Amino acid sequence: MTTDAELDAAVDLLQQQISAASDNSGFPCIIFVKDKIDFPAAVNGVITLGDNINYFLVGTVDLMGDRLVGGVNTVIIGGSSENCFLKSTGLDANTALLSSNYSLPLRNFSFTHGTAVNLDATGNATAALDWFGVNFTNCAKVGTIKSYSNFIMSDCALLSSANMTFDGSIGTIGFVNCLFSGIAGQTTLNFPSTLTVTRRIRAIYSSFVAFGGATAIYVDPLASIPTEAYVLDTINFSGGATYTGGLDYTSNKAFFSNCKGIINSSAIAQMHFNNNATVTVVGGANNFVKVAGTTIPNAINQKFSHTNNRLTYSGGINRSFKIGAVTSVSANNGQIVSVRIAKNGATLTDSEAQATISANGRFENLKCQTIVEMTTNDYIELFVANNANTNVTAQELNVIIEALN
């Protein structure tokens, strides 16, 4: 069985061999850290890590009341998040264990402290964070990550930890194969109103556990996020508390798919009216005009806005849609009435349906449908025509749009 003395000797020998093999001219060093003394000496409680240095944790390292400040491209690596921990007994819980203004790759170790990180790359436009196998254990406040070009967190976990906040301007915030087990009454991931995301927030193939009044993800509606760029894909939510606060599946900023525990996003819309008495003025025989009347949108419409007899696509992804319309129309006896679906004011001939008005001006039902491609701000309406220059009335109308992909 290897003793502590033998392990220390082996680590010392390996460091000597690495140092001897490198002249430090353009190549980063690796420093194995078994104890606080293997880091640079603290000055007023602050350990400033070296530029372009890789610090390799070989066990639990207690900073004994000190804290770390990262240098340019400092890297912290551990053997495993299961047995390599970074902590600081005696450090105030509200003081971040690790601070940096630069890129800071982290690998395979765990934080355990009241406040884990305070990372602010304001002014360093190319700074990025790429974390793999990093756990936050019993961190009441994971901390703030601000103004990095990108943040990617893979195969990581928050365990009895919460209050991971993103602020400033960030390109992409991404989580892949992560586990988030929060704290009762706290918010696990927080995206405040002051955040600007220029590309996307994306969490995929991950799990959130929120219980006891906690919120798994809070995205403030005033945060600046591109259309359909708040992406939750194949996420499992459990615990019974609030899973998505602020923005939900109905927001144009959100795109939720294949998630369990929340309602997923759709691109779908409906409008209708009943017992409409507004006359549609045709303005000439066989002249297609927009059906007149006051339509009502469905409460669960997503990625569409509504005005009378118009549904406008507000999603950010080009999609194919199936459109179906049903209406009942009256005119004079024997006249032929036609309806068509119109895209951006132009009627689609493949959608046309006709009916001959019977005696006594009875309302005749017409059904039409088509498939169209739609991009942002395209809109759909229902048009009607009469083979005679006689006005018509659409009494009932129901239009449904649903995405095919």
C-alpha positions as CSV (number, residue, x, y, z in Angstrom):
1,M,0.0,0.0,0.0
2,T,1.5,3.4,-1.0
3,T,2.1,5.8,1.9
4,D,1.6,9.5,1.8
5,A,5.4,10.0,1.8
6,E,5.8,7.8,-1.2
7,L,3.0,9.6,-3.0
8,D,4.6,13.0,-2.3
9,A,7.9,11.7,-3.5
10,A,6.4,10.4,-6.8
11,V,4.6,13.7,-7.4
12,D,7.8,15.6,-6.7
13,L,9.7,13.4,-9.1
14,L,7.2,13.8,-11.9
15,Q,7.2,17.6,-11.5
16,Q,11.0,17.6,-11.7
17,Q,10.9,15.5,-14.9
18,I,8.3,17.8,-16.5
19,S,10.3,20.9,-15.6
20,A,13.5,19.3,-16.9
21,A,11.8,18.5,-20.2
22,S,10.5,22.0,-20.8
23,D,12.3,25.3,-21.1
24,N,9.0,27.2,-20.6
25,S,9.5,29.0,-23.9
26,G,6.0,28.8,-25.4
27,F,4.8,25.7,-23.6
28,P,2.6,25.7,-20.5
29,C,3.7,24.0,-17.3
30,I,1.8,21.4,-15.4
31,I,1.9,21.8,-11.6
32,F,0.5,19.0,-9.5
33,V,-1.4,20.2,-6.5
34,K,-1.9,18.0,-3.5
35,D,-1.9,20.8,-0.9
36,K,-2.3,24.5,-0.7
37,I,1.4,25.0,-0.6
38,D,1.6,23.7,-4.2
39,F,-0.2,26.8,-5.4
40,P,1.6,30.2,-5.5
41,A,1.9,31.9,-2.1
42,A,-1.1,33.9,-0.9
43,V,-0.8,37.6,-0.6
44,N,-3.5,39.1,1.7
45,G,-5.5,36.0,1.3
46,V,-5.4,35.9,-2.5
47,I,-3.6,33.2,-4.4
48,T,-2.9,34.5,-8.0
49,L,-2.5,31.7,-10.4
50,G,0.1,31.9,-13.2
51,D,-0.6,32.7,-16.8
52,N,-0.7,29.7,-19.1
53,I,-0.2,27.2,-16.2
54,N,-2.1,23.9,-15.8
55,Y,-2.8,23.1,-12.2
56,F,-3.6,19.4,-11.7
57,L,-5.5,18.6,-8.5
58,V,-4.6,15.1,-7.1
59,G,-7.0,15.1,-4.1
60,T,-9.0,17.5,-1.9
61,V,-7.2,20.8,-1.7
62,D,-8.2,23.1,1.2
63,L,-7.1,26.7,0.8
64,M,-7.6,27.4,4.5
65,G,-9.3,30.7,4.2
66,D,-7.6,31.9,1.0
67,R,-9.1,32.3,-2.5
68,L,-7.9,31.9,-6.1
69,V,-7.6,34.5,-8.8
70,G,-7.1,33.1,-12.3
71,G,-4.4,34.3,-14.7
72,V,-4.4,34.5,-18.5
73,N,-5.5,31.0,-19.7
74,T,-5.1,29.4,-16.4
75,V,-6.3,25.8,-16.4
76,I,-7.5,23.8,-13.4
77,I,-7.8,20.0,-13.9
78,G,-8.5,17.2,-11.5
79,G,-8.4,13.4,-11.7
80,S,-12.1,13.0,-11.0
81,S,-15.0,15.1,-9.6
82,E,-15.6,12.2,-7.2
83,N,-12.3,12.6,-5.3
84,C,-10.8,15.9,-6.3
85,F,-12.3,18.8,-4.4
86,L,-11.4,22.5,-4.1
87,K,-12.5,24.2,-0.9
88,S,-11.4,26.9,1.6
89,T,-12.1,26.4,5.3
90,G,-12.6,29.7,6.9
91,L,-13.3,31.8,3.8
92,D,-16.5,33.9,4.1
93,A,-19.3,32.1,2.4
94,N,-20.2,35.2,0.4
95,T,-16.7,35.5,-1.1
96,A,-16.1,33.6,-4.3
97,L,-13.6,30.8,-4.0
98,L,-12.4,31.4,-7.6
99,S,-12.4,34.7,-9.6
100,S,-11.1,35.5,-13.1
101,N,-11.4,37.9,-15.9
102,Y,-10.0,35.5,-18.5
103,S,-10.6,32.2,-20.2
104,L,-10.7,29.5,-17.6
105,P,-10.9,25.8,-18.7
106,L,-11.9,23.5,-15.9
107,R,-11.9,19.7,-15.9
108,N,-12.8,16.8,-13.5
109,F,-13.0,18.3,-10.0
110,S,-15.6,19.6,-7.6
111,F,-16.1,22.9,-5.9
112,T,-17.6,23.0,-2.4
113,H,-18.0,26.5,-0.9
114,G,-20.8,28.9,-0.1
115,T,-19.9,31.0,-3.3
116,A,-17.9,29.1,-5.9
117,V,-17.1,31.5,-8.7
118,N,-17.1,35.2,-9.7
119,L,-16.1,35.4,-13.4
120,D,-16.3,38.6,-15.4
121,A,-14.7,38.9,-18.8
122,T,-15.9,42.4,-19.5
123,G,-13.3,43.9,-21.8
124,N,-11.9,40.6,-22.9
125,A,-13.9,39.9,-26.0
126,T,-12.4,36.5,-26.9
127,A,-12.5,35.0,-23.4
128,A,-14.5,31.8,-23.2
129,L,-15.4,29.1,-20.6
130,D,-15.3,25.4,-21.5
131,W,-16.0,23.1,-18.5
132,F,-16.1,19.3,-18.5
133,G,-16.8,17.0,-15.6
134,V,-17.0,19.9,-13.1
135,N,-19.3,19.5,-10.1
136,F,-20.6,22.1,-7.6
137,T,-21.4,20.4,-4.3
138,N,-23.2,22.2,-1.5
139,C,-22.7,25.6,-3.1
140,A,-25.5,27.9,-1.9
141,K,-24.4,30.4,-4.6
142,V,-22.6,28.9,-7.6
143,G,-21.9,32.5,-8.6
144,T,-22.0,34.9,-11.5
145,I,-20.6,34.4,-15.0
146,K,-20.6,37.6,-17.0
147,S,-19.7,38.8,-20.5
148,Y,-17.9,35.8,-21.9
149,S,-18.0,35.1,-25.6
150,N,-19.2,31.5,-24.9
151,F,-19.9,29.3,-22.0
152,I,-20.1,25.5,-22.5
153,M,-20.7,23.1,-19.6
154,S,-20.6,19.3,-20.5
155,D,-21.1,16.3,-18.2
156,C,-21.2,18.6,-15.1
157,A,-23.5,18.7,-12.1
158,L,-24.9,21.1,-9.5
159,L,-25.5,18.9,-6.4
160,S,-27.5,20.7,-3.6
161,S,-26.3,23.9,-5.3
162,A,-28.1,26.8,-6.8
163,N,-27.9,30.5,-8.0
164,M,-25.8,30.1,-11.1
165,T,-26.3,33.5,-12.7
166,F,-25.4,34.7,-16.2
167,D,-25.1,38.4,-16.9
168,G,-23.7,41.0,-19.3
169,S,-23.4,40.0,-22.9
170,I,-22.7,36.4,-23.8
171,G,-22.8,34.6,-27.2
172,T,-23.8,31.1,-26.4
173,I,-24.6,29.5,-23.0
174,G,-24.7,25.8,-23.4
175,F,-25.3,22.7,-21.2
176,V,-24.9,19.2,-22.4
177,N,-25.4,16.0,-20.4
178,C,-25.7,17.8,-17.1
179,L,-27.5,17.2,-13.8
180,F,-29.0,20.1,-11.8
181,S,-30.2,19.2,-8.4
182,G,-31.0,22.5,-6.7
183,I,-31.9,23.9,-3.2
184,A,-35.4,24.3,-1.8
185,G,-36.7,27.8,-2.3
186,Q,-33.8,28.8,-4.6
187,T,-33.3,29.3,-8.3
188,T,-30.9,26.9,-9.9
189,L,-30.1,28.7,-13.2
190,N,-30.8,32.4,-13.3
191,F,-30.9,34.6,-16.5
192,P,-31.8,38.1,-15.3
193,S,-33.2,41.1,-17.2
194,T,-29.7,42.6,-17.6
195,L,-28.5,39.6,-19.7
196,T,-28.0,39.9,-23.5
197,V,-27.6,36.6,-25.4
198,T,-26.4,37.2,-28.9
199,R,-26.7,33.6,-30.1
200,R,-28.5,31.1,-27.9
201,I,-29.2,29.5,-24.5
202,R,-29.2,25.8,-25.1
203,A,-29.6,22.9,-22.7
204,I,-29.8,19.4,-24.1
205,Y,-29.9,15.9,-22.8
206,S,-29.9,17.0,-19.2
207,S,-32.0,16.7,-16.0
208,F,-33.3,19.2,-13.5
209,V,-34.5,18.4,-10.0
210,A,-36.5,21.3,-8.4
211,F,-38.3,20.8,-5.1
212,G,-39.6,22.7,-2.1
213,G,-40.5,25.9,-3.8
214,A,-37.4,26.0,-6.0
215,T,-37.2,27.2,-9.6
216,A,-35.1,25.1,-12.0
217,I,-34.6,27.8,-14.7
218,Y,-35.6,31.4,-14.5
219,V,-35.3,33.5,-17.7
220,D,-36.5,37.1,-17.2
221,P,-38.9,38.1,-20.0
222,L,-36.8,41.3,-20.4
223,A,-33.6,39.5,-21.1
224,S,-32.4,40.1,-24.7
225,I,-32.5,36.7,-26.5
226,P,-33.0,36.1,-30.2
227,T,-36.2,34.5,-31.5
228,E,-36.4,30.7,-30.6
229,A,-32.9,30.9,-29.1
230,Y,-33.9,29.8,-25.6
231,V,-33.6,26.1,-26.4
232,L,-34.5,23.2,-24.1
233,D,-34.1,19.9,-25.9
234,T,-34.7,16.4,-24.3
235,I,-34.7,17.7,-20.8
236,N,-36.2,15.8,-17.8
237,F,-37.7,17.9,-15.1
238,S,-38.7,16.4,-11.7
239,G,-39.3,17.3,-8.1
240,G,-42.6,19.0,-8.3
241,A,-41.6,22.7,-7.9
242,T,-41.4,25.4,-10.6
243,Y,-39.5,24.2,-13.7
244,T,-39.4,27.2,-16.0
245,G,-40.0,30.6,-14.5
246,G,-40.3,33.9,-16.5
247,L,-40.4,32.8,-20.1
248,D,-42.4,29.7,-20.9
249,Y,-43.2,27.6,-24.0
250,T,-45.5,30.3,-25.4
251,S,-42.7,32.9,-25.8
252,N,-41.3,33.6,-29.2
253,K,-37.9,33.4,-27.6
254,A,-38.4,29.8,-26.5
255,F,-38.1,26.5,-28.3
256,F,-38.8,23.5,-26.0
257,S,-38.8,20.1,-27.6
258,N,-38.9,16.5,-26.3
259,C,-38.9,17.6,-22.7
260,K,-40.6,15.8,-19.8
261,G,-42.4,17.7,-17.1
262,I,-43.1,20.9,-19.1
263,I,-45.2,21.8,-22.1
264,N,-43.2,21.7,-25.3
265,S,-43.2,24.4,-27.9
266,S,-45.2,24.2,-31.1
267,A,-45.7,26.4,-34.1
268,I,-49.5,26.3,-34.2
269,A,-52.4,28.8,-34.4
270,Q,-56.2,29.1,-34.8
271,M,-58.7,31.9,-35.4
272,H,-62.4,31.8,-35.7
273,F,-65.7,33.7,-35.6
274,N,-69.3,32.6,-35.1
275,N,-72.6,34.2,-36.2
276,N,-70.7,36.9,-38.1
277,A,-73.0,39.4,-39.8
278,T,-70.4,41.6,-41.4
279,V,-70.8,41.7,-45.2
280,T,-67.8,41.1,-47.4
281,V,-67.8,43.5,-50.4
282,V,-66.6,41.5,-53.4
283,G,-65.9,44.4,-55.8
284,G,-66.6,42.5,-59.0
285,A,-67.3,39.0,-60.3
286,N,-64.7,36.3,-59.5
287,N,-62.6,38.8,-57.6
288,F,-61.0,37.3,-54.5
289,V,-61.2,39.6,-51.4
290,K,-60.4,39.1,-47.7
291,V,-63.3,37.7,-45.7
292,A,-64.7,40.4,-43.4
293,G,-65.4,39.8,-39.8
294,T,-63.9,40.0,-36.3
295,T,-61.9,36.8,-35.6
296,I,-60.9,35.4,-32.2
297,P,-57.4,33.8,-31.7
298,N,-57.0,30.6,-29.7
299,A,-55.4,31.0,-26.3
300,I,-52.7,28.5,-26.9
301,N,-51.4,30.0,-30.2
302,Q,-47.6,29.7,-30.4
303,K,-45.2,31.5,-32.7
304,F,-48.1,33.4,-34.3
305,S,-49.7,36.8,-33.7
306,H,-53.2,37.7,-34.7
307,T,-55.3,40.5,-36.1
308,N,-58.7,40.1,-37.8
309,N,-58.6,37.3,-40.3
310,R,-54.8,37.2,-40.2
311,L,-52.3,35.0,-38.5
312,T,-48.7,36.2,-38.8
313,Y,-45.8,33.8,-38.2
314,S,-43.4,35.2,-35.6
315,G,-41.1,32.1,-35.2
316,G,-37.4,32.3,-36.1
317,I,-37.2,29.0,-38.0
318,N,-38.3,28.5,-41.6
319,R,-41.0,25.8,-41.5
320,S,-43.6,23.9,-43.6
321,F,-47.2,24.3,-42.4
322,K,-50.5,22.6,-43.1
323,I,-53.3,25.1,-43.3
324,G,-57.0,24.2,-43.1
325,A,-60.0,26.5,-43.3
326,V,-63.7,25.9,-42.8
327,T,-66.3,28.6,-43.5
328,S,-70.1,29.0,-44.2
329,V,-71.1,31.6,-46.8
330,S,-74.3,33.0,-48.1
331,A,-75.1,34.9,-51.3
332,N,-77.9,34.9,-53.9
333,N,-79.6,31.7,-55.1
334,G,-77.6,29.8,-57.7
335,Q,-74.4,31.9,-57.4
336,I,-71.0,30.1,-57.1
337,V,-68.9,31.1,-54.2
338,S,-65.2,30.2,-53.9
339,V,-62.7,30.5,-51.0
340,R,-58.9,30.3,-51.0
341,I,-56.2,30.5,-48.5
342,A,-53.9,33.5,-49.0
343,K,-50.3,33.9,-48.1
344,N,-49.0,37.5,-47.8
345,G,-52.1,38.7,-49.6
346,A,-51.8,36.4,-52.6
347,T,-54.4,33.6,-52.9
348,L,-53.2,30.0,-53.4
349,T,-55.1,28.4,-56.3
350,D,-54.3,24.8,-55.0
351,S,-56.4,25.6,-51.9
352,E,-59.6,26.7,-53.7
353,A,-63.0,25.2,-52.8
354,Q,-66.4,26.1,-54.4
355,A,-70.1,25.8,-53.5
356,T,-73.3,26.8,-55.2
357,I,-75.7,28.8,-53.1
358,S,-79.1,27.0,-52.9
359,A,-82.5,28.5,-52.7
360,N,-83.5,30.9,-49.9
361,G,-79.9,32.1,-49.4
362,R,-79.0,29.2,-47.2
363,F,-75.4,29.2,-45.8
364,E,-73.2,26.7,-47.6
365,N,-70.1,25.1,-46.0
366,L,-66.8,25.3,-47.7
367,K,-63.6,23.5,-46.7
368,C,-60.1,24.2,-48.1
369,Q,-56.5,23.4,-47.2
370,T,-53.0,23.6,-48.5
371,I,-49.3,23.2,-47.4
372,V,-47.0,26.2,-47.5
373,E,-43.5,27.2,-46.4
374,M,-43.4,30.2,-44.0
375,T,-40.6,32.4,-42.8
376,T,-40.8,35.1,-40.1
377,N,-43.5,37.7,-40.7
378,D,-45.3,35.7,-43.4
379,Y,-49.1,35.8,-42.8
380,I,-52.2,33.7,-43.7
381,E,-55.7,35.0,-44.4
382,L,-58.9,33.6,-45.9
383,F,-60.3,35.1,-49.2
384,V,-63.7,34.7,-50.8
385,A,-65.1,35.4,-54.4
386,N,-68.5,35.3,-56.1
387,N,-69.0,34.5,-59.8
388,A,-71.5,37.4,-59.7
389,N,-70.8,41.0,-58.6
390,T,-72.8,40.4,-55.4
391,N,-71.6,40.7,-51.9
392,V,-71.4,37.7,-49.6
393,T,-71.5,37.0,-45.9
394,A,-69.3,34.5,-44.1
395,Q,-71.2,33.5,-41.0
396,E,-68.8,31.0,-39.5
397,L,-65.0,30.7,-40.0
398,N,-62.3,28.5,-38.5
399,V,-58.7,28.5,-39.7
400,I,-56.0,26.3,-38.2
401,I,-52.3,26.3,-39.0
402,E,-49.9,23.6,-37.8
403,A,-46.2,23.0,-38.4
404,L,-45.2,19.9,-40.2
405,N,-41.5,20.0,-39.1
